[in-house]
């Protein structure tokens, strides 16, 4: 009912002709990828990885928990390091949770919501919907702290604190401590604004939810999450809601605890096994061997020595963990297309060829049982316990005591010193859909998304309504009154 346009319509990639149809091997660097059999590709990959001293594993945060967990077990089995692709997300906030995660139900019934950074109306649309409902129907107070006048601030905010560009680090320092005069100057805001925020927090009775955007630096995320515990009182419960960017960012952090940075793993590994694709493919240059599990021939595959056709979400069983910590089932709707296989199965088959067992029970439910046993927050969970989707199961992440973050604070203070005393304000309101409608590897496979991404231009001869229009007295309206609607009637046509 509340799916955004991407979730509702941008799924034509599943059956697209560009899907990788068969395993492929590049027998020599610079050569072409040659279609081959599964047995040949698995054997070739196993031999290459076994002959390499250092193996790294990188998992996309778009994979299921089962697939990411299997990749991690593979790394442990071969003595390699592992990383989460596109990790520039909210890992620092999760590493410093001093308050429980807010569910979407908590957001809907919150007394006060503070959004620091992020743009949920573009990247976490259901979360944005719950915020709007909380404000409009529940009377919640809503404070937006952002470098831009985002649409959610314009439409729903009780207070908008418009900080200077590049000053989130300064705001985090003030939020976790005190907004000193020099900090206010760097932020480009008045003392009255921060006093109003402090008063609002102090007067909150009920749930106070602090949302942390993924565009904040790791240090800023850490100090804000760490400060949350000190804001609670007898009348006020404080909850955190880091705005993870990808559909399984939270699950990836849970499945790969202690994961290294992608660049670090790539730098220290001669060979790499990658589930999904990378944003920065330059780190793959010069690697002795790269194997990739993907749906399409992305830029990452251009550096691959072996490419395995992976199944899409519609073709697998598994689980994802959303921003609220809710574990959600995905059920196989269709058989894997062409010769594709689930990511966990590809990884497990390579491991078995190398003499390792990373999935003793070759089934997603069996893998989930194992990961639940080995992951404290998931202990006791199994597929039957996730059956009631109207009452989702929230994993219980460890709530940490307030820590000494003097190192992070010192780094933020150092950055604050380099900020201009009179910064600049970004007053441009973002175009609706500038992130939600952007063309990606997946959405570009849906023709209509090319229209959305380019302002949805209309032809000059399109009438307001091609149907017969009726006057109030029942007479037909003269269609000459229906004006043409053209590209000029759209704001920012062709804008990205």
Secondary structure as UniProt FT lines:
FT   HELIX           5..9
FT   HELIX           12..15
FT   TURN            17..18
FT   STRAND          24..25
FT   TURN            29..30
FT   STRAND          34..35
FT   HELIX           38..50
FT   STRAND          55..59
FT   TURN            61..62
FT   HELIX           65..77
FT   TURN            78..79
FT   STRAND          81..84
FT   TURN            85..86
FT   TURN            88..90
FT   HELIX           91..94
FT   TURN            95..96
FT   HELIX           104..108
FT   STRAND          112..116
FT   HELIX           120..123
FT   HELIX           125..136
FT   TURN            137..138
FT   STRAND          141..146
FT   HELIX           151..156
FT   STRAND          159..162
FT   TURN            165..166
FT   HELIX           168..176
FT   HELIX           181..187
FT   HELIX           191..203
FT   STRAND          206..213
FT   TURN            214..215
FT   HELIX           218..227
FT   HELIX           228..231
FT   STRAND          236..243
FT   TURN            247..248
FT   HELIX           249..255
FT   TURN            256..258
FT   HELIX           262..267
FT   STRAND          271..275
FT   HELIX           281..284
FT   TURN            285..286
FT   STRAND          289..294
FT   TURN            299..300
FT   HELIX           301..303
FT   STRAND          306..310
FT   HELIX           313..315
FT   STRAND          318..321
FT   TURN            323..324
FT   STRAND          326..330
FT   TURN            338..339
FT   HELIX           343..353
FT   TURN            354..355
FT   HELIX           364..374
FT   HELIX           376..378
FT   TURN            379..380
FT   HELIX           383..386
FT   TURN            389..390
FT   STRAND          393..394
FT   HELIX           406..418
FT   TURN            432..437
FT   TURN            441..442
FT   HELIX           443..445
FT   HELIX           447..453
FT   TURN            454..455
FT   TURN            460..461
FT   STRAND          462..463
FT   TURN            472..473
FT   HELIX           479..481
FT   STRAND          484..485
FT   HELIX           487..489
FT   TURN            491..494
//
